[in-house]
Structure formats: structure tokens, C-alpha cells
Amino acid sequence: MMCTMRHQQQGIALVLVLWVALLMTVIAGSFALSARTESLQSRILFNETKARFLAEAGLNRAVFELRNPDPETRWIADGRGHLFELDGAQIEVKITDESGKIDLNQASEELLVGLFASLGIDYDEAIGMVDKILDWKDADEEIRLDGAEDDDYFSAGYSHGAKDAPFDTVPELIQVMGIDYETYRKIEPALTVYSGRKNVNLAFAPREVLMAIDGVTGEMADMFIEDRQAIEDVNAALPILAEGYSGQFRGGGTTFSIVSKATLPNNQYAEIDATIRMGGNLQGRPFRVVRWRDNEHK
């Protein structure tokens, strides 16, 4: 009897030992998994930070190249890619002079209508959209043929009326009646509020801008950009595109959109999309940021 009880106690003790060992194994495993996860998260965060600062380095390199006094080696701001390596990362910088874009506050009605029509929007509907844009920014309360003023906005359920003042930013366009987000995303690369020009400088115009010009097809725009980006001499003449439109590399502005993308060896990257205006500021920097957007990716 005593022997049986002793065997039972030993069996219970063995089971307890096994359960404790299993529990310790689980705890040790969870600690190991937690440490591995934290290490992985730290590595990802470090790489994100590194890529972002390298992308900022690309933006500053772009400013340096734009200030290059030698026109023969100065980077051309027509959207072409400029590639270089820094600290093991591949950095691609694209610069677009804002004088090549359509200024929402200054552009002609013809150019704005052409921009919407280039999306395949019916011509009459495109005219209506432009009428609403013009009513949004003009100071009067007179309604254009297909335009919209305060009462039209409130009747349509908007919480705001027409601004009756110039656009301060391009995204403000989404607030205009009839301009949905999908349409905005398609035309946003063509627009600016910083050029102050009624027309566009073809030397720096993106594809979306070229397509807004009457008679210019997608094939013509692509061919023009290909020929333009083959030019290395800023004194060279541009290819012929359309009557009434011209441009030259030496005739740009002082405001530039810069996209800087830094890709690490593990393919993790960060991309900065900023608009800068050349000229010093109170902090002693050679440029001023007027728009900034960045995204980090794995």
C-alpha cells in the first residue's frame, strides 16, 4: 500500500515537472518571439528613417544642382530622372519647373478646357467645369453660363459657397462643385498656383499639360518629351509641338516641384514630393518649402 502511494506521488511530481518545463518553454519561446519581433520592427523603423533622410538629401542635391552657375552642367528641370548613389542607396530625383504647368489663377479658359477634355470628358461638360472654377475664384456674384456661386453650392448640399478669391493651393480644386477626387488626381500633375503665367513654358511642361493643348495627341506629347529629354544643351531649340506655344530651358521660373526617391539595398524606399521656391529665408536656407508630401514604403 505504502509502495503504491509512493509511486503515485512520484508520478504526480513527474507530471508537475513536465508541466513546469512546458510552461517555461512556452515563456522562453514567447520572449524569444517578442525579442525577434521588436528587433525586426526596430530594423524596419531604422531603414524607414534612413531612407527618408536620404530622400531629403536628394532634394537638397536638387537645389544644389539648380543653383549651379554653369548652365552646361546644371540639371534641367523638365521632369527627367537624375540618378546617383549615396551611402549604398539609389536615389532618383525628378525636378519640374512650375512654369511648365497650368496656373489655376492665371491660365486661359482654353487651356483649362483642354485639360479636362484631354481626359475624355465631353467638351460641353469641360466648359461647365471651367465655368465653375472661374466662378470659384472671381470676386463677383455673377454666375457664368454653367458656373456656380454661393446659392448653387448651398442648394446642392455643400457646407460652403464659392471662395470668390484666387486659389491658394492646388488641392483646393476639390472643393469646386463638379470636381470629384478621381478627376482631380488625373489633372493634379498639370496644375500649379505658383507660376503666375497665362501660358506654359513647353521646355518644362509635363505630359498632362501637353495633352491640354488643342490638337496635341498622346503620341505627339510622348514624342515631344522624348526629344526634349534628349537635349543636354540648355541653349538648344526645342522641338516644334503646336502653334502659339513655345519655351526655352533658360526661361524658367523660381519655383520647382521635386520628387526624390531613395531606395535601400533591401528595396525599402522613401519618397518625398515637395514644391520649393528658390531664394533665402530667415533660417539661412537657400530655398523655401511651399508644399510637402512624403511617403515611406517597405
Salt bridges, closest charged atoms under 4 A:
GLU48 OE2 - LYS298 NZ 2.79
GLU56 OE2 - ARG52 NH1 2.41
GLU65 OE2 - ARG61 NE 2.74
ASP78 OD1 - ARG80 NE 2.86
ASP78 OD2 - ARG228 NE 3.50
ASP87 OD2 - LYS50 NZ 3.80
GLU98 OE2 - LYS101 NZ 3.06
GLU109 OE2 - ARG144 NH1 3.90
ASP135 OD1 - ARG144 NE 3.68
ASP138 OD2 - ARG144 NE 3.96
ASP168 OD2 - LYS163 NZ 2.70
GLU172 OE2 - LYS163 NZ 3.12
GLU182 OE2 - LYS186 NZ 3.64
ASP222 OD1 - ARG207 NE 2.58
GLU232 OE2 - ARG80 NH1 3.88
ASP273 OD1 - ARG291 NH2 2.86
ASP273 OD2 - ARG293 NH2 2.76
ASP294 OD2 - ARG52 NE 2.83
